[in-house]
Amino acid sequence: MTYEQILVDVRDSIATITLNRPEQRNGYTSTRADELGTAFRAANVDPEVRVVIAASGKDFEAPPPGPVERPPLGPVESPQRTYLGT
């Protein structure tokens, strides 16, 4: 899948999802939020992915001004996973 505001690289069972709007210091947008949700869900159901790393490069974003209303994401069907710390 092609994304506008994030980069996704999967190799050696590691998915790296990187924020990719350096000129805006990776500021929040609803497009990026949707893309992140899609990328994390795709990594969750990919049997080859064992680790997900979220990165931001030099800058990490601040929250948007004011409240942001987001629809609920609904259930995700995925293979059984074992999470560290549980």
MDTraj code that builds the backbone (N, CA, C; nanometers):
import mdtraj as md
import numpy as np

residues = "MET THR TYR GLU GLN ILE LEU VAL ASP VAL ARG ASP SER ILE ALA THR ILE THR LEU ASN ARG PRO GLU GLN ARG ASN GLY TYR THR SER THR ARG ALA ASP GLU LEU GLY THR ALA PHE ARG ALA ALA ASN VAL ASP PRO GLU VAL ARG VAL VAL ILE ALA ALA SER GLY LYS ASP PHE GLU ALA PRO PRO PRO GLY PRO VAL GLU ARG PRO PRO LEU GLY PRO VAL GLU SER PRO GLN ARG THR TYR LEU GLY THR".split()
xyz = np.array([
    [0.0843, -0.1186, 0.0000],
    [0.0000, 0.0000, 0.0000],
    [0.0886, 0.1246, 0.0000],
    [0.0421, 0.2277, -0.0641],
    [0.1136, 0.3545, -0.0687],
    [0.0521, 0.4516, 0.0314],
    [0.1382, 0.5181, 0.1076],
    [0.0932, 0.6137, 0.2081],
    [0.1472, 0.7515, 0.1736],
    [0.0768, 0.8561, 0.2184],
    [0.1195, 0.9938, 0.1953],
    [0.2083, 1.0477, 0.3070],
    [0.1800, 1.0078, 0.4317],
    [0.2424, 1.0750, 0.5453],
    [0.3217, 0.9829, 0.6370],
    [0.3322, 0.8566, 0.6010],
    [0.4158, 0.7634, 0.6765],
    [0.4938, 0.6772, 0.5786],
    [0.6013, 0.6181, 0.6276],
    [0.6777, 0.5200, 0.5516],
    [0.6658, 0.3870, 0.6241],
    [0.6492, 0.2789, 0.5489],
    [0.6418, 0.1462, 0.6079],
    [0.7449, 0.0579, 0.5394],
    [0.8286, -0.0037, 0.6200],
    [0.9319, -0.0930, 0.5688],
    [0.9252, -0.2228, 0.6491],
    [0.9099, -0.3357, 0.5794],
    [0.9064, -0.4653, 0.6466],
    [1.0213, -0.5493, 0.5929],
    [1.1080, -0.5907, 0.6840],
    [1.2153, -0.6831, 0.6471],
    [1.2625, -0.7566, 0.7713],
    [1.3008, -0.8809, 0.7502],
    [1.3483, -0.9668, 0.8600],
    [1.2488, -0.9724, 0.9758],
    [1.1211, -0.9809, 0.9445],
    [1.0124, -0.9923, 1.0436],
    [0.9926, -0.8671, 1.1286],
    [1.0500, -0.7549, 1.0862],
    [1.0369, -0.6287, 1.1595],
    [0.9675, -0.5267, 1.0697],
    [0.8559, -0.4720, 1.1173],
    [0.7872, -0.3639, 1.0464],
    [0.8274, -0.2329, 1.1125],
    [0.8841, -0.1430, 1.0342],
    [0.9189, -0.0100, 1.0844],
    [0.8229, 0.0895, 1.0203],
    [0.7480, 0.1600, 1.1041],
    [0.6522, 0.2600, 1.0583],
    [0.7047, 0.3964, 1.1023],
    [0.7361, 0.4813, 1.0057],
    [0.8013, 0.6096, 1.0341],
    [0.7117, 0.7255, 0.9914],
    [0.6940, 0.8230, 1.0801],
    [0.6237, 0.9461, 1.0436],
    [0.7056, 1.0164, 0.9368],
    [0.6401, 1.0716, 0.8339],
    [0.7145, 1.1270, 0.7214],
    [0.6594, 1.2617, 0.6752],
    [0.6562, 1.3574, 0.7669],
    [0.6229, 1.4957, 0.7313],
    [0.7237, 1.5879, 0.7985],
    [0.8523, 1.5728, 0.7674],
    [0.9533, 1.6509, 0.8396],
    [0.9373, 1.8017, 0.8226],
    [0.8873, 1.8458, 0.7071],
    [0.8724, 1.9901, 0.6861],
    [0.7665, 2.0504, 0.7786],
    [0.6735, 1.9678, 0.8289],
    [0.5739, 2.0129, 0.9264],
    [0.6041, 1.9571, 1.0656],
    [0.7259, 1.9114, 1.0852],
    [0.7699, 1.8547, 1.2131],
    [0.6781, 1.7414, 1.2586],
    [0.6297, 1.6667, 1.1605],
    [0.5427, 1.5512, 1.1839],
    [0.4159, 1.5865, 1.2601],
    [0.3623, 1.7060, 1.2343],
    [0.2391, 1.7492, 1.2994],
    [0.1232, 1.6569, 1.2692],
    [0.0313, 1.6490, 1.3623],
    [-0.0847, 1.5605, 1.3519],
    [-0.1744, 1.6001, 1.2360],
    [-0.2229, 1.5007, 1.1631],
    [-0.3316, 1.5188, 1.0667],
    [-0.4207, 1.3954, 1.0751],
    [-0.5458, 1.4106, 1.0365],
    [-0.6353, 1.2953, 1.0374],
    [-0.5927, 1.1937, 0.9314],
    [-0.5330, 1.2401, 0.8228],
    [-0.4824, 1.1478, 0.7204],
    [-0.3756, 1.0579, 0.7803],
    [-0.2822, 1.1174, 0.8532],
    [-0.1765, 1.0372, 0.9145],
    [-0.2325, 0.9411, 1.0179],
    [-0.3304, 0.9842, 1.0947],
    [-0.3924, 0.8957, 1.1928],
    [-0.4560, 0.7752, 1.1235],
    [-0.5249, 0.7995, 1.0136],
    [-0.5853, 0.6895, 0.9373],
    [-0.4779, 0.5970, 0.8814],
    [-0.3709, 0.6548, 0.8280],
    [-0.2624, 0.5734, 0.7725],
    [-0.1950, 0.4890, 0.8800],
    [-0.1730, 0.5465, 0.9969],
    [-0.1124, 0.4690, 1.1057],
    [-0.2021, 0.3525, 1.1464],
    [-0.3311, 0.3780, 1.1590],
    [-0.4237, 0.2710, 1.1925],
    [-0.4194, 0.1593, 1.0907],
    [-0.4189, 0.1951, 0.9635],
    [-0.4132, 0.0956, 0.8564],
    [-0.2824, 0.0172, 0.8618],
    [-0.1715, 0.0870, 0.8809],
    [-0.0402, 0.0207, 0.8838],
    [-0.0267, -0.0722, 1.0046],
    [-0.0740, -0.0297, 1.1221],
    [-0.0659, -0.1157, 1.2405],
    [-0.1565, -0.2378, 1.2253],
    [-0.2754, -0.2182, 1.1692],
    [-0.3640, -0.3333, 1.1473],
    [-0.3026, -0.4302, 1.0475],
    [-0.2415, -0.3794, 0.9410],
    [-0.1774, -0.4663, 0.8418],
    [-0.0629, -0.5448, 0.9052],
    [0.0169, -0.4790, 0.9888],
    [0.1275, -0.5487, 1.0557],
    [0.0743, -0.6548, 1.1515],
    [-0.0368, -0.6258, 1.2158],
    [-0.0944, -0.7191, 1.3126],
    [-0.1401, -0.8495, 1.2471],
    [-0.1904, -0.8434, 1.1256],
    [-0.2415, -0.9640, 1.0597],
    [-0.1387, -1.0290, 0.9675],
    [-0.0224, -0.9683, 0.9498],
    [0.0822, -1.0255, 0.8655],
    [0.1597, -1.1304, 0.9457],
    [0.1515, -1.2572, 0.9063],
    [0.2189, -1.3613, 0.9850],
    [0.3712, -1.3507, 0.9827],
    [0.4268, -1.2772, 0.8889],
    [0.5718, -1.2597, 0.8820],
    [0.6229, -1.1552, 0.9804],
    [0.5366, -1.0643, 1.0242],
    [0.5791, -0.9552, 1.1129],
    [0.5761, -1.0027, 1.2576],
    [0.6897, -0.9894, 1.3254],
    [0.7011, -1.0271, 1.4661],
    [0.7232, -0.9054, 1.5557],
    [0.7740, -0.7973, 1.5001],
    [0.8050, -0.6768, 1.5779],
    [0.7606, -0.5558, 1.4971],
    [0.7017, -0.4564, 1.5652],
    [0.6669, -0.3295, 1.5009],
    [0.7408, -0.2193, 1.5743],
    [0.8097, -0.1358, 1.4977],
    [0.8811, -0.0209, 1.5534],
    [0.8172, 0.1043, 1.4952],
    [0.7739, 0.1957, 1.5811],
    [0.7205, 0.3233, 1.5365],
    [0.8300, 0.4275, 1.5565],
    [0.8588, 0.5027, 1.4517],
    [0.9675, 0.6000, 1.4563],
    [0.9185, 0.7341, 1.4030],
    [0.9906, 0.8393, 1.4374],
    [0.9491, 0.9708, 1.3898],
    [1.0621, 1.0511, 1.3277],
    [1.1799, 0.9950, 1.3165],
    [1.2906, 1.0745, 1.2658],
    [1.3306, 1.1772, 1.3698],
    [1.3559, 1.2993, 1.3264],
    [1.4035, 1.4044, 1.4166],
    [1.2942, 1.4586, 1.5091],
    [1.1742, 1.4797, 1.4570],
    [1.0678, 1.5448, 1.5345],
    [0.9505, 1.4513, 1.5587],
    [0.8941, 1.4628, 1.6779],
    [0.7702, 1.3926, 1.7081],
    [0.6632, 1.4967, 1.7293],
    [0.5430, 1.4689, 1.6881],
    [0.4360, 1.5671, 1.6849],
    [0.3778, 1.6034, 1.8197],
    [0.3159, 1.7187, 1.8207],
    [0.2345, 1.7608, 1.9337],
    [0.0893, 1.7286, 1.8991],
    [0.0032, 1.7152, 1.9987],
    [-0.1369, 1.6871, 1.9669],
    [-0.2006, 1.8042, 1.8937],
    [-0.3075, 1.7774, 1.8212],
    [-0.3743, 1.8866, 1.7491],
    [-0.4422, 1.9819, 1.8464],
    [-0.4658, 2.1050, 1.8037],
    [-0.5379, 2.1965, 1.8910],
    [-0.6844, 2.1555, 1.8997],
    [-0.7379, 2.1548, 2.0191],
    [-0.8789, 2.1222, 2.0362],
    [-0.9076, 1.9732, 2.0264],
    [-1.0304, 1.9363, 2.0549],
    [-1.0661, 1.7945, 2.0522],
    [-1.0714, 1.7407, 1.9093],
    [-1.0377, 1.6148, 1.8954],
    [-1.0460, 1.5465, 1.7672],
    [-1.1422, 1.4305, 1.7840],
    [-1.2467, 1.4304, 1.7044],
    [-1.3425, 1.3210, 1.7131],
    [-1.3050, 1.2154, 1.6112],
    [-1.2901, 1.0934, 1.6590],
    [-1.2536, 0.9813, 1.5730],
    [-1.3581, 0.8730, 1.5885],
    [-1.4008, 0.8121, 1.4791],
    [-1.4935, 0.6999, 1.4930],
    [-1.4217, 0.5806, 1.5542],
    [-1.4931, 0.4943, 1.6244],
    [-1.4291, 0.3752, 1.6817],
    [-1.3746, 0.2857, 1.5708],
    [-1.2653, 0.2163, 1.5998],
    [-1.2008, 0.1336, 1.4995],
    [-1.2648, -0.0029, 1.4834],
    [-1.3377, -0.0541, 1.5716],
    [-1.3979, -0.1857, 1.5529],
    [-1.2959, -0.2966, 1.5709],
    [-1.3427, -0.4194, 1.5749],
    [-1.2532, -0.5322, 1.6047],
    [-1.1595, -0.5642, 1.4888],
    [-1.0455, -0.6193, 1.5241],
    [-0.9468, -0.6640, 1.4274],
    [-0.9269, -0.8128, 1.4478],
    [-0.9475, -0.8905, 1.3432],
    [-0.9207, -1.0330, 1.3532],
    [-0.7737, -1.0556, 1.3246],
    [-0.7083, -1.1316, 1.4103],
    [-0.5665, -1.1561, 1.3914],
    [-0.5287, -1.2913, 1.4493],
    [-0.4155, -1.3440, 1.4048],
    [-0.3679, -1.4681, 1.4648],
    [-0.3304, -1.4435, 1.6112],
    [-0.3249, -1.5498, 1.6877],
    [-0.2871, -1.5382, 1.8287],
    [-0.1486, -1.4770, 1.8398],
    [-0.1345, -1.3753, 1.9200],
    [-0.0063, -1.3086, 1.9426],
    [0.0303, -1.3165, 2.0893],
    [0.1576, -1.3186, 2.1170],
    [0.2076, -1.3111, 2.2524],
    [0.2751, -1.1755, 2.2678],
    [0.2294, -1.0974, 2.3634],
    [0.2827, -0.9637, 2.3828],
    [0.3709, -0.9619, 2.5063],
    [0.4832, -0.8954, 2.4976],
    [0.5713, -0.8811, 2.6126],
    [0.5029, -0.7994, 2.7201],
    [0.5243, -0.8358, 2.8439],
    [0.4705, -0.7580, 2.9547],
    [0.3292, -0.7970, 2.9926],
    [0.2739, -0.9005, 2.9309],
    [0.1370, -0.9410, 2.9674],
    [0.1386, -1.0730, 3.0399],
])
top = md.Topology()
chain = top.add_chain()
for i, resn in enumerate(residues, 1):
    res = top.add_residue(resn, chain, resSeq=i)
    for name in ("N", "CA", "C"):
        top.add_atom(name, md.element.get_by_symbol(name[0]), res)
traj = md.Trajectory(xyz[None], top)
